[in-house]
Amino acid sequence: MKIRLFTPGPTPVPEKVMTRMADPILHHRTKEFSNIFTEVSEILKELFQTKEDVIILTSSGTGAMEAAVANHLNPGDEVLTIEGGKFGERWGELCEAYGVKAVRKAVPWGRAFTPDEMRETLEKKSDYKAVFLTHSETSTGAAIDLRKISEVIHAKSDALIIVDGITSIGAMPLKMDAWGLDVVITGSQKGLMIPPGLAFIALSRRALKAMEACRQPRYYFDLRKAVKSLQSRTTPFTPAVTLITGLLEALRMIQTEGLENVWKRHAILADSTRKAVRALGLELLADSPSNALTAVKIPELLLSAGIDGRMKAKGVIVAGGQSKLKGKIFRISHLGYYDIQDMFAAIGTLEEVLQEENWNFEPGTGVKILQTNYLRLIRK
Amino acid sequence: MKIRLFTPGPTPVPEKVMTRMADPILHHRTKEFSNIFTEVSEILKELFQTKEDVIILTSSGTGAMEAAVANHLNPGDEVLTIEGGKFGERWGELCEAYGVKAVRKAVPWGRAFTPDEMRETLEKKSDYKAVFLTHSETSTGAAIDLRKISEVIHAKSDALIIVDGITSIGAMPLKMDAWGLDVVITGSQKGLMIPPGLAFIALSRRALKAMEACRQPRYYFDLRKAVKSLQSRTTPFTPAVTLITGLLEALRMIQTEGLENVWKRHAILADSTRKAVRALGLELLADSPSNALTAVKIPELLLSAGIDGRMKAKGVIVAGGQSKLKGKIFRISHLGYYDIQDMFAAIGTLEEVLQEENWNFEPGTGVKILQTNYLRLIRK
């Protein structure tokens, strides 16, 4: 059986990236690897839309989230975390682990915190050291209006703006410098189209300053070491060499397609997927959906049908719900290496399972809408 | 030009491990990956010679070293670190980063701290919370007698025994349970024959207890999370899936060869390399050499010859000296996926460079000794 990944990380890795990583291994202190590292670093800046360096860590995305907390906030500092899902909550947990006082603003899962709500929140109290945001919440498929929220924060507060861009970078516009973001992180197995094992973090000048004043214990994730090593185009500890080599191939693909076109492709696939799902009589979880993934509510009647398990059994690996959403939603990823032809597999298989369950819908509607909506949008 | 790696990490990755990692990527929360993870976990126990679980981290080896400090020692705790090279010093640095009071015992680089010296040291003071050791010091090529030193520590102190086995595991006998070691760590790009990106840490019952009493801030390297996840055969954060898949292939190779045979192969290659180097009129740095790598002193007359750079230019990538040994030694690795035929390339190329420098030796002596010593030892 052909297996197709529709999970929001790991996402499918392009064939030429996989084979590139099977090349004989390079030593990390050689000119050859240094050239790869330099080119990777340059393209990463473009991806983050920043002039600052992007630090590469060998860890999962959570490692970069921890680095964001452990390098910029001292015990006792007050911060605001916006928590509308499992990964938003992780910001709060990380702050607590490091003795940082987090005002943890809970948002119903699936709802995107709005710029107006941010304004109201900061009008009550604004002297936070940092505000922690999740651009695209992977557990709910909701995306915030990061540009406008950052504008509000800058107008009301001196807080550092720290952003989890794990499933947004490479999928949706995120403009670090233009939007005044201070710390932006992402992971490798998402829009960057390579296997898990690398995380990325970019720091503004303000963030670099805060880093120097930070007294938290840290070593492997001590970004001062990483910043220093970057001057000689290297990393303080042995990096995941093969993943970085693969990353170069993946980043070159993004460059060739053009970042704006990559964002547009994600927007079109996401919109078409959402319309197809709705055409099947299903509802989306997110009120403001991310272009990285589509979270679908499982209707009451189908709660015991095990939709995502049945799709998996047919080779289409979608993601189930996490934490309190377990069994209540399933998530279809269109993040990274996807085109419209891939999406037929996801929607077609979903239709197959729905038919087996005698769900009331016109067979073929999903793939039909997928096709027509896609063609309409790319011809615009 | 054919490139051959003789560096003590990354070490060469077997072809079938590389191609296995190029298979379509698996999602980490699937049965298929869970089976791989379970088999990997079982073989790792054998490699560490322990009945305890071996935790897999996505990081470099330093991440596991940090986890060892951050999960077992509180600020103000007094520990003893034995520092005979760059990696021994890292234990001291890590302790300092976490506010742990380290009595940092410096050993001349290249000398192996002896069981007698450990006895003397503990006779002066023995109430340390932990003793930090480096089994095989990668920066100098020296190996301690870990079995005897552990015996001495157990006789004199209740300290936890925390061991950097980064370049010893898979190269030399290390028996965690039998020798009473409490925390043992290693990395992936060493004796385990896979690319960098994974680290491993095993904990004794005593270490598990100390972990529960530890108050250090930690999250990504919080081993309590990892221990909990192991119960359901998984990891708390997305692991480096492709590296773990490759690891299974590599561990199966070790199992097929047999761990005792792997140790013996390393001992024979190391002994033959050392004898070949000496036959060329060169001296070893280490008084008690590791079987993972051979560190060679650069003679006064050849200090400006750039021996390691010239070998690299011929496709034989050896490692130079680190920190205070920069320019003074070069290091030939025989750690992991090596056989005697590989070692001819290292010694042959070294002879070539020495001849170009008019170094006084009988041409062909190195490879001759390599061959004769090897055949003598395997026929024993």
Interface residues (C-beta under 8 A of the other chain):
Chain A: I3 L5 T7 G9 P10 P12 V13 M18 T19 M21 A22 D23 P24 I25 L26 H27 H28 T30 T58 S59 S60 G61 T62 G63 E66 A70 E93 L94 A97 Y98 G99 G187 Q189 P195 P196 G197 Q216 P217 R218 Y219 Y220 F221 D222 F237 T238 P239 A240 V241 T242 L243 K312 I317 A319
Chain B: I3 L5 T7 G9 P10 P12 V13 M18 T19 M21 A22 D23 P24 I25 L26 H27 H28 T30 T58 S59 S60 G61 T62 G63 E66 A70 E93 L94 A97 Y98 G99 G187 Q189 P195 P196 G197 Q216 P217 R218 Y219 Y220 F221 D222 F237 T238 P239 A240 V241 T242 L243 K312 I317 A319
